[in-house]
Amino acid sequence: MRPSKSRSAFTRFAKRTAHATGRPVTFFLAVAVIIVWAMTGPLFHFSDTWQLVINTGTTIVTFLMVFLIQCTQNRDSEAVQVKLDEIIRAIGHARNELLDLEELEEADLDELKRTFLDLANQARRKRLQVPPPSTDT
């Protein structure tokens, strides 16, 4: 199932904006705006209004970009999770209970992580043929 065109106008807008703002030409355009603003400083006697223009402009752009970036990051994260879930599901001996780990509480994730760290340590000991640590105290 290959997605065609995004159905939501906001999603299409966010995708296009994220793509456009991530390009070198956009960065250099932003640098050019800063340079032009700095060069007009003497013309406006470095007034408070002159400073307010750049402060307001950058604040508005930053505020809006946070939401657009978050939108694209959420969509990308969801897509990666679905792809990983499909890989886990497709592997014959994989543990399907790991499919929705992103929904677990932090304590549950920590417990699973300890389990996998133990498995990794066991595999390393087996590979190196090092006896497991003794439990005698």
Disulfide bonds with the S-S distance in Angstrom:
none
